[in-house]
Amino acid sequence: MNILKTMAKLRKLVTYTDYRWEETEDLTPEQLAKWKSEDEDLQEEVLDEVEFELSHDKCLEDSEYPELIEDEDGE
């Protein structure tokens, strides 16, 4: 007697997106003046002098409705 056995599982695609906000320590008066000058070379100097650290983040999740996956084994 041949018994038909069906294996089934659900699968869904999940997409995670991580948004990060990074900040520096307080700028010095000189750094602030350079940044406000809107001169890209001076702003690059400021960027070379500072370090950005994680301030906060948010993870968003989106998923599709699960699909049924069936594998029929005729054993």
Backbone torsions as a table, in degrees:
resi	resn	phi	psi	omega
1	MET	NA	129.9	-179.0
2	ASN	-96.2	116.5	-178.7
3	ILE	-98.6	126.8	178.3
4	LEU	-88.0	119.3	-178.6
5	LYS	-112.2	127.7	179.9
6	THR	-110.9	125.1	173.9
7	MET	-102.1	138.6	-179.1
8	ALA	-142.1	149.5	175.0
9	LYS	-150.4	166.4	177.3
10	LEU	-109.4	145.1	177.5
11	ARG	-137.0	142.5	174.9
12	LYS	-142.8	151.0	176.4
13	LEU	-91.3	127.4	178.4
14	VAL	-119.5	128.6	179.1
15	THR	-112.4	124.3	176.9
16	TYR	-107.8	134.1	175.5
17	THR	-125.0	127.1	-178.2
18	ASP	-110.3	118.6	175.6
19	TYR	-99.5	131.6	-179.2
20	ARG	-123.1	135.4	171.9
21	TRP	-110.1	126.0	-179.6
22	GLU	-121.4	141.8	-178.3
23	GLU	-133.3	160.7	175.3
24	THR	-99.9	171.8	167.9
25	GLU	-68.5	173.6	178.3
26	ASP	-58.1	136.9	177.3
27	LEU	-74.6	148.7	173.9
28	THR	-74.0	161.9	176.7
29	PRO	-56.1	-37.3	178.9
30	GLU	-66.2	-44.3	178.2
31	GLN	-63.0	-41.0	178.9
32	LEU	-62.7	-42.4	178.8
33	ALA	-63.7	-41.8	178.1
34	LYS	-62.2	-43.0	-177.2
35	TRP	-66.2	-43.2	-178.3
36	LYS	-70.4	-17.2	-179.7
37	SER	-65.3	-20.1	-177.0
38	GLU	63.9	12.9	174.4
39	ASP	-83.0	118.2	-175.0
40	GLU	-61.5	-35.0	178.4
41	ASP	-64.4	-42.9	179.0
42	LEU	-68.4	-37.6	177.6
43	GLN	-65.4	-36.8	176.3
44	GLU	-62.8	-37.4	176.5
45	GLU	-60.0	-43.1	179.2
46	VAL	-63.0	-44.6	179.9
47	LEU	-62.0	-32.3	177.4
48	ASP	-70.8	-24.7	-175.3
49	GLU	-89.9	-20.8	-173.0
50	VAL	-108.1	163.8	173.8
51	GLU	-123.9	135.9	176.7
52	PHE	-93.7	137.1	176.7
53	GLU	-127.4	152.0	-179.1
54	LEU	-58.8	124.2	176.6
55	SER	-93.3	-52.5	173.7
56	HIS	-163.8	164.9	179.0
57	ASP	-143.6	166.8	179.1
58	LYS	-145.7	130.5	179.2
59	CYS	-106.5	125.8	177.0
60	LEU	-106.9	143.6	-178.4
61	GLU	-126.6	135.0	176.1
62	ASP	-133.7	135.4	179.4
63	SER	-138.2	153.1	176.9
64	GLU	-87.6	163.2	176.2
65	TYR	-68.1	137.1	-177.0
66	PRO	-60.5	146.5	174.5
67	GLU	-109.0	147.7	179.1
68	LEU	-87.3	132.0	178.2
69	ILE	-120.2	117.1	-178.6
70	GLU	-113.7	137.7	177.3
71	ASP	-124.9	109.2	-178.4
72	GLU	-92.0	128.3	178.6
73	ASP	-117.3	118.9	-175.2
74	GLY	-81.4	17.5	-179.2
75	GLU	-81.1	NA	NA
